[in-house]
Amino acid sequence: MGLLDWMKLGAGAIVGGALMAAPAYFYGRQEAAEAAKIEAAKNALNRIEKLEKNNANFRRLSDRDRCLVFMRDSGLPERECE
Protein backbone atom coordinates (compact mmCIF):
# COMPACT_ATOMS: atom_id res chain seq x y z
CA MET A 1 0.00 0.00 0.00
CA GLY A 2 1.22 3.41 -0.89
CA LEU A 3 1.08 6.58 1.14
CA LEU A 4 -2.05 7.75 -0.68
CA ASP A 5 -3.84 4.51 0.20
CA TRP A 6 -2.90 4.89 3.87
CA MET A 7 -4.15 8.49 3.83
CA LYS A 8 -7.47 7.37 2.34
CA LEU A 9 -7.75 4.62 4.95
CA GLY A 10 -6.96 7.08 7.75
CA ALA A 11 -9.47 9.61 6.44
CA GLY A 12 -12.10 6.88 6.16
CA ALA A 13 -11.43 5.82 9.75
CA ILE A 14 -11.82 9.41 10.96
CA VAL A 15 -15.06 9.92 9.04
CA GLY A 16 -16.39 6.56 10.20
CA GLY A 17 -15.58 7.36 13.81
CA ALA A 18 -17.28 10.73 13.53
CA LEU A 19 -20.38 9.14 12.02
CA MET A 20 -20.54 6.62 14.83
CA ALA A 21 -20.05 9.26 17.53
CA ALA A 22 -22.59 11.75 16.16
CA PRO A 23 -25.76 9.92 17.31
CA ALA A 24 -24.35 9.50 20.83
CA TYR A 25 -23.47 13.21 20.95
CA PHE A 26 -26.92 14.33 19.84
CA TYR A 27 -28.65 11.83 22.13
CA GLY A 28 -26.62 13.17 25.04
CA ARG A 29 -27.58 16.74 24.21
CA GLN A 30 -31.25 15.77 23.96
CA GLU A 31 -31.06 13.92 27.26
CA ALA A 32 -29.44 16.92 28.92
CA ALA A 33 -32.14 19.23 27.56
CA GLU A 34 -34.86 16.94 28.92
CA ALA A 35 -33.16 16.82 32.31
CA ALA A 36 -33.02 20.63 32.36
CA LYS A 37 -36.75 20.83 31.59
CA ILE A 38 -37.53 18.37 34.38
CA GLU A 39 -35.41 20.35 36.83
CA ALA A 40 -37.11 23.61 35.80
CA ALA A 41 -40.52 22.01 36.32
CA LYS A 42 -39.52 20.76 39.79
CA ASN A 43 -38.29 24.22 40.76
CA ALA A 44 -41.47 25.82 39.45
CA LEU A 45 -43.59 23.32 41.35
CA ASN A 46 -41.77 24.20 44.57
CA ARG A 47 -42.39 27.91 43.95
CA ILE A 48 -46.07 27.23 43.17
CA GLU A 49 -46.49 25.24 46.39
CA LYS A 50 -45.04 28.18 48.34
CA LEU A 51 -47.41 30.55 46.54
CA GLU A 52 -50.38 28.35 47.44
CA LYS A 53 -49.37 28.41 51.11
CA ASN A 54 -48.52 32.11 51.36
CA ASN A 55 -50.47 34.00 48.68
CA ALA A 56 -54.25 34.35 48.98
CA ASN A 57 -54.54 35.86 45.48
CA PHE A 58 -52.88 32.81 43.94
CA ARG A 59 -55.21 30.47 45.84
CA ARG A 60 -58.19 32.27 44.29
CA LEU A 61 -57.02 31.62 40.71
CA SER A 62 -58.79 29.06 38.56
CA ASP A 63 -57.06 25.77 37.83
CA ARG A 64 -56.24 26.98 34.31
CA ASP A 65 -54.71 30.21 35.60
CA ARG A 66 -52.63 28.28 38.13
CA CYS A 67 -51.49 26.01 35.31
CA LEU A 68 -50.51 29.06 33.25
CA VAL A 69 -48.45 30.43 36.14
CA PHE A 70 -46.71 27.07 36.48
CA MET A 71 -45.99 26.78 32.75
CA ARG A 72 -44.71 30.32 32.42
CA ASP A 73 -42.57 29.98 35.51
CA SER A 74 -40.99 26.73 34.33
CA GLY A 75 -40.62 27.77 30.67
CA LEU A 76 -42.96 25.04 29.46
CA PRO A 77 -45.56 25.57 26.69
CA GLU A 78 -48.78 27.20 27.87
CA ARG A 79 -50.84 25.19 25.39
CA GLU A 80 -50.59 22.23 27.79
CA CYS A 81 -53.05 24.03 30.08
CA GLU A 82 -55.92 23.69 27.60
C-alpha distances in whole Angstrom, upper triangle without the diagonal:
4,7,8,6,7,10,11,10,13,15,15,16,19,20,20,22,24,25,26,28,30,33,33,34,36,38,39,40,42,44,45,47,48,49,51,53,54,55,57,59,60,61,63,64,66,67,69,70,72,73,75,77,78,78,81,80,76,78,80,77,76,73,71,72,71,68,67,68,65,62,63,63,60,58,58,59,62,62,62,66,67
4,5,5,6,9,10,11,12,14,15,17,19,20,21,23,25,26,27,29,30,33,34,34,37,39,39,40,43,44,45,47,49,50,51,53,54,55,57,59,60,61,63,65,66,67,69,71,72,73,75,77,78,78,81,79,76,78,80,77,76,73,71,72,71,68,67,68,65,63,63,63,60,58,58,59,62,62,62,66,67
4,5,5,6,9,10,10,12,14,15,16,18,20,21,23,24,26,27,29,32,32,32,35,37,37,38,41,42,43,44,47,47,48,51,52,53,54,57,58,59,60,62,64,65,66,68,69,71,73,74,75,75,78,77,74,76,78,75,74,71,69,70,69,66,65,65,63,60,60,60,57,55,56,56,60,60,60,64,65
4,5,5,6,9,10,10,12,14,15,16,18,20,21,22,24,26,27,30,31,31,33,35,36,37,39,41,41,43,45,46,47,49,51,52,53,55,57,57,59,61,62,63,65,67,68,69,71,73,74,74,77,75,72,74,76,73,72,70,67,68,67,64,63,63,61,58,59,59,56,54,54,54,58,58,58,62,63
4,5,5,6,9,10,10,12,14,15,16,18,20,21,22,24,26,28,30,30,32,34,35,36,38,40,40,42,44,45,46,48,50,51,52,54,56,57,58,60,62,63,64,66,68,69,70,72,73,73,76,75,72,73,75,72,71,69,66,67,66,63,62,63,61,58,58,58,55,53,53,54,57,57,57,61,62
4,5,5,6,8,10,10,12,14,15,16,18,20,21,22,24,27,28,28,30,32,33,34,36,38,38,40,42,43,44,47,48,49,50,53,54,55,56,58,60,61,63,64,66,67,69,70,71,72,74,73,70,72,74,71,70,67,65,66,65,62,61,61,59,56,57,57,53,52,52,53,56,56,56,60,61
4,5,5,6,8,10,11,12,14,15,16,18,20,21,22,26,26,26,28,31,31,32,35,36,37,38,41,41,42,45,46,47,48,51,52,53,54,56,58,59,60,62,64,65,67,68,69,69,72,71,68,70,72,68,68,65,63,64,63,59,59,59,57,54,54,54,51,49,49,50,54,54,54,58,59
4,5,5,6,9,10,10,12,14,15,16,18,20,21,24,25,25,27,29,30,31,33,35,36,37,39,41,42,44,45,46,48,50,51,52,54,56,57,58,60,61,63,64,66,68,69,69,71,70,67,69,70,67,66,64,62,62,61,58,57,58,56,53,53,53,50,48,48,49,52,52,52,56,57
4,5,5,6,9,10,10,12,14,15,16,18,20,22,23,24,26,28,29,30,32,34,35,36,38,39,41,43,44,45,47,49,50,51,53,54,56,57,59,60,62,63,65,67,68,68,71,69,66,68,70,67,66,63,61,62,61,57,57,57,55,52,53,53,50,48,48,48,52,52,52,55,57
4,5,5,6,9,10,11,12,14,15,16,18,21,22,22,24,26,27,28,30,32,32,34,36,37,38,41,42,43,44,47,48,49,50,52,53,55,56,58,60,61,63,64,65,66,68,67,64,66,68,65,64,61,59,60,59,56,55,55,53,50,51,51,47,46,46,47,51,51,50,54,55
4,5,5,6,8,10,11,12,14,15,16,20,21,20,23,25,26,26,29,30,31,32,35,36,37,39,41,41,43,45,46,47,49,51,52,53,55,57,58,59,61,63,64,64,67,65,62,64,66,63,62,59,57,58,57,54,53,53,51,48,48,49,45,43,43,44,48,48,48,52,53
4,5,5,6,8,10,10,12,14,15,18,19,20,22,24,25,26,28,29,30,32,34,35,36,38,40,41,42,44,46,47,48,50,52,53,54,56,58,59,60,62,63,63,66,65,61,63,65,62,61,58,56,57,56,53,52,53,50,47,48,48,45,43,43,43,47,47,47,50,52
4,6,5,6,9,10,10,12,14,17,17,18,20,22,23,24,26,28,29,30,32,33,35,37,38,39,41,43,44,45,47,48,50,51,53,54,56,57,59,60,62,62,65,64,60,62,64,61,60,57,55,56,55,52,51,52,49,47,47,47,44,42,42,43,47,47,46,50,51
4,5,5,6,9,10,11,12,15,16,16,18,20,21,22,24,26,26,28,30,31,32,34,36,37,38,40,42,43,44,46,47,49,50,52,53,55,56,58,59,59,62,61,58,60,62,58,58,55,53,54,53,49,49,49,47,44,44,44,41,39,39,41,44,44,44,48,49
4,5,5,6,9,10,11,14,15,15,17,19,20,21,23,25,26,27,29,30,31,33,35,36,37,39,41,42,43,45,47,48,49,51,53,54,55,57,58,58,61,60,56,58,60,57,56,53,51,52,51,48,47,48,45,42,43,43,40,38,38,39,42,42,42,46,47
4,5,5,6,9,10,12,14,14,16,18,19,21,22,24,25,27,28,30,31,33,34,36,37,39,40,42,43,45,46,48,49,51,52,53,55,57,58,58,61,60,56,58,60,57,56,53,51,52,51,47,47,48,45,42,43,43,40,38,38,39,42,42,42,45,46
4,5,5,6,9,11,11,12,15,16,17,18,20,22,23,25,26,27,29,31,32,33,35,37,38,39,41,42,44,45,47,48,50,51,53,55,56,56,59,58,54,56,58,55,54,51,50,50,49,46,45,46,43,41,42,41,38,36,36,37,41,41,41,44,46
4,5,5,6,9,10,10,12,14,15,16,18,20,21,22,24,25,26,28,30,31,32,34,36,37,39,40,42,43,44,46,48,49,51,52,54,54,56,55,52,54,56,52,52,49,47,48,47,43,43,43,41,38,39,39,35,34,33,35,38,38,38,42,43
4,6,5,8,10,10,11,13,15,16,17,19,21,22,24,25,27,28,30,31,32,34,36,37,38,40,42,43,44,46,48,49,50,52,54,54,56,55,51,53,55,52,51,48,46,47,46,42,42,43,40,37,38,38,35,33,33,33,37,37,37,40,41
4,6,7,8,9,11,12,14,15,17,18,20,21,23,24,26,27,28,30,32,33,34,36,38,39,41,42,43,45,47,48,49,51,53,53,55,54,51,52,54,51,50,47,45,46,45,42,42,42,40,37,38,38,35,33,33,34,37,37,36,40,41
4,6,5,6,9,10,11,13,14,15,17,19,20,21,23,25,26,27,29,31,32,33,35,36,38,39,41,42,44,45,47,49,50,50,53,52,48,50,52,49,48,45,44,44,43,40,40,40,37,35,36,35,32,31,30,32,35,36,35,38,40
4,5,5,6,9,10,11,12,14,15,17,18,20,21,23,24,26,27,29,30,32,33,35,36,38,39,41,43,44,45,47,48,48,51,50,46,48,50,47,46,43,41,42,41,37,37,38,35,32,33,33,30,28,28,29,33,33,32,36,37
4,5,5,6,8,10,10,12,14,15,16,18,20,21,22,24,26,27,28,30,31,33,35,36,37,39,41,42,43,45,47,47,49,48,44,46,48,45,44,41,39,40,39,35,35,36,33,31,32,32,28,27,26,27,31,30,30,33,35
4,6,5,6,9,10,10,12,14,15,16,18,20,21,22,24,26,27,28,30,31,33,35,36,37,39,40,42,44,45,45,48,47,43,45,47,44,43,40,39,40,38,35,35,35,32,30,31,31,27,26,26,27,31,31,30,33,35
4,5,5,6,9,10,11,12,14,15,17,19,20,21,23,25,26,27,29,30,32,33,35,36,38,39,41,43,44,44,47,46,42,44,46,43,43,40,38,38,37,34,34,34,31,29,30,29,26,25,24,26,30,30,29,33,35
4,5,5,6,9,10,11,12,14,15,17,18,20,21,23,24,26,27,29,30,32,33,35,36,37,39,41,42,42,45,43,40,42,44,41,40,37,35,36,35,31,31,31,29,26,27,27,24,22,22,23,27,27,26,30,31
4,5,5,6,9,10,11,12,14,15,16,18,20,21,23,24,26,27,29,30,31,33,35,36,37,39,41,41,43,42,39,40,42,39,38,35,34,35,33,30,30,31,28,25,27,27,23,22,21,22,26,26,25,28,30
4,5,5,6,9,10,10,12,14,15,16,18,20,21,22,24,26,27,29,30,32,33,35,36,38,39,40,42,41,38,39,42,39,38,35,34,35,33,30,30,30,27,25,26,25,22,21,21,23,26,27,26,29,31
4,5,5,6,9,10,11,12,14,15,17,18,20,21,23,24,26,27,28,30,32,33,35,37,38,38,40,39,36,38,40,37,36,34,32,32,31,28,28,28,25,23,23,23,20,18,18,20,24,25,24,27,29
4,5,5,6,9,10,11,12,14,15,17,19,20,21,23,25,26,27,29,31,31,33,35,36,36,39,38,34,36,38,35,34,31,29,30,29,25,25,26,23,20,22,22,18,17,16,18,21,22,21,24,26
4,5,5,6,9,10,11,12,14,15,17,18,20,21,23,25,26,27,29,30,31,33,35,35,38,37,33,35,37,34,34,30,29,30,28,25,25,26,22,20,22,21,18,17,16,19,22,23,21,24,27
4,5,5,6,9,10,10,12,14,15,16,18,20,21,23,24,26,27,29,30,32,33,34,36,36,32,34,36,33,33,30,29,29,27,25,25,24,21,20,21,20,16,16,16,18,22,23,22,25,27
4,5,5,6,9,10,11,12,14,15,16,18,20,21,22,24,26,27,28,31,32,32,34,33,30,31,34,31,30,28,26,26,25,22,22,22,19,17,17,17,13,12,12,15,18,20,19,22,24
4,5,5,6,9,10,11,12,14,15,16,19,20,21,23,25,26,27,29,30,30,33,32,28,30,32,29,29,25,24,25,23,20,20,20,17,15,17,17,13,12,11,14,17,18,17,20,22
4,5,5,6,9,10,11,12,14,15,17,19,20,21,23,24,26,27,29,29,32,32,28,29,32,29,29,26,25,26,23,21,21,21,17,16,18,16,13,13,13,16,19,21,19,21,24
4,5,5,6,9,10,11,12,14,15,17,18,20,21,23,24,26,27,27,30,29,26,28,30,28,28,25,24,24,22,19,19,19,16,14,15,14,10,11,11,15,18,20,18,20,24
4,5,5,6,9,10,10,12,14,15,16,18,20,21,22,24,26,26,28,27,24,25,27,25,25,22,21,21,19,16,16,16,13,11,12,12,8,8,8,11,14,16,14,17,20
4,5,5,6,9,10,10,12,14,15,16,19,20,21,23,24,25,27,27,23,24,27,24,24,21,21,21,18,16,17,16,13,12,14,13,9,11,10,13,16,17,15,17,20
4,5,5,6,9,10,11,13,14,15,17,19,20,22,23,24,26,26,23,24,27,25,25,22,22,22,19,17,18,16,13,13,14,12,9,11,12,15,17,20,18,19,23
4,5,5,6,9,10,11,12,14,16,16,18,20,21,21,24,23,20,22,24,22,23,20,19,19,16,15,15,13,10,10,11,8,5,7,9,13,15,17,16,17,21
4,5,5,6,9,10,10,12,14,15,16,18,20,20,22,22,18,19,22,20,20,17,17,16,14,12,13,12,8,8,10,8,5,8,8,11,13,15,13,14,18
4,5,5,6,9,10,11,13,14,15,17,19,19,22,22,18,19,22,21,21,18,19,18,15,14,15,14,10,11,13,11,8,12,12,15,16,19,16,17,21
4,5,5,6,9,10,11,13,14,16,17,18,21,21,17,19,22,20,21,19,19,18,15,14,15,13,10,11,12,9,7,11,12,16,17,20,18,18,22
4,5,5,6,9,10,10,12,14,15,15,18,18,14,16,19,17,18,16,16,14,12,11,11,9,6,8,9,6,5,9,10,13,14,17,15,15,19
4,5,5,6,9,10,10,12,14,15,17,17,14,14,17,16,16,14,15,14,11,10,12,10,7,10,11,9,8,12,12,15,15,18,15,15,18
4,5,5,6,9,10,11,12,14,17,17,14,15,18,17,19,17,18,17,13,14,15,12,10,13,14,11,11,14,15,18,18,21,19,18,22
4,5,5,6,9,10,10,11,14,15,12,13,16,15,17,16,17,15,12,13,13,10,9,12,12,9,10,13,15,18,17,21,19,18,22
4,5,5,6,9,10,10,12,12,9,10,13,12,14,12,13,12,8,10,11,8,7,10,11,9,10,14,14,17,16,19,17,15,19
4,5,5,6,9,10,12,13,10,10,14,14,15,14,16,14,11,12,14,12,10,14,15,12,13,17,17,20,19,21,19,18,21
4,5,5,6,8,11,13,10,11,14,15,17,16,18,16,13,15,16,13,12,16,16,13,15,18,19,22,21,24,22,20,24
4,5,5,5,8,9,6,8,11,11,14,14,15,13,10,13,14,10,11,14,14,12,14,17,18,21,19,22,21,19,22
4,6,6,7,9,6,6,9,10,12,12,14,13,10,12,14,12,12,15,16,14,16,19,20,21,20,22,21,18,21
4,6,8,11,9,8,12,13,16,16,18,17,13,16,18,15,15,19,19,17,19,22,23,25,23,26,24,22,25
4,7,9,9,9,12,14,17,17,19,17,14,17,18,15,16,20,19,17,19,23,24,26,24,27,26,23,26
4,6,5,7,9,11,14,15,17,14,12,16,16,13,15,18,18,16,19,21,22,24,22,25,24,21,24
4,5,5,6,9,13,14,17,14,13,16,17,15,16,20,20,18,21,24,24,25,23,26,25,22,24
4,5,5,7,11,13,14,11,11,14,15,12,15,18,17,17,20,22,23,23,20,23,23,19,22
4,5,5,9,10,12,9,7,11,12,9,11,14,14,14,16,19,19,20,18,20,19,16,19
4,6,8,9,12,10,8,12,14,12,13,16,17,16,19,21,21,22,19,22,20,17,19
4,7,9,11,10,9,13,14,13,15,18,18,18,21,23,22,23,20,21,21,17,19
4,7,8,6,6,10,10,10,12,14,15,15,18,20,19,19,16,18,17,14,15
4,5,5,6,9,10,11,12,14,15,17,18,20,19,18,15,16,15,11,13
4,6,5,6,9,10,11,12,14,15,16,18,16,16,13,14,12,9,11
4,5,5,6,9,10,10,12,14,15,16,14,13,10,11,10,6,7
4,5,5,6,9,10,10,12,14,15,14,14,10,12,12,8,10
4,5,5,6,9,10,11,12,14,13,14,11,13,12,9,12
4,5,5,6,9,10,11,12,10,10,8,10,8,6,9
4,5,5,6,8,10,10,9,9,6,9,9,6,9
4,6,5,6,9,10,10,11,9,12,12,10,13
4,6,5,6,8,8,10,9,12,11,10,13
4,5,5,6,5,6,6,9,8,8,12
4,6,5,6,7,7,11,11,11,14
4,6,8,10,10,14,14,13,17
4,6,9,10,13,12,13,17
4,7,9,12,12,13,16
4,6,9,8,10,13
4,5,6,8,11
4,5,6,8
4,5,6
4,6
4
